[in-house]
Amino acid sequence: MVRYIVLGRFQPFHFGHAALVHAAAKRCSSEDELVIAIGSSQAGWEARNPWDVAERTEMIGDWCKANNVEATIAGVEDINDPPRWVEHAQQHHGEGELVTSDDPTAELYEAANWTVHRVQLDNRDQLEGWRVRQTIRMLSTVMDDDATREVLKETVPKAVIEWLITNDAMFRCSTFETGVHAG
């Protein structure tokens, strides 16, 4: 059995994340496990991390259900100690092989002797979490669900858009400071 791990903050879960999960799922046989590891699991309700770990788990779970993807979802708290990160994260997501598009994360796991599968993403510049969050912040006071669906459909999967609308999870973005938060 191999455990394939996709790691991210998922603030929110967007098409870049979906591509990584699909890439990992393609590697899985019936005996393998797919783990979606939510980083910064202690964070929430702030500009860089608007949704807490329970909310991110729900949005990812809704996407998995809509896309017939079976995955275990695990939270990983930050420790702000890159040399010990992999050892720390492994306690939460288990041992396995990492599937990522993020070079610094790949390098950390490779340095810890993990097998890393690097995925090249299309439209990486549009599929950066901070850009998606800024778009959501701008939409957060529009109060037009159809406009939200139309604007977000290029970067955010339908199941996640519906989760954001149904759970009124966008308005809080309008209450955070207005600067751009890359990362």
Summary of the structure (lengths in Angstrom):
residues: 183
radius of gyration: 16.0
end to end distance: 33.2
largest distance: 48.6
contacts: 559
relative contact order: 0.19
helix: 44%
strand: 14%
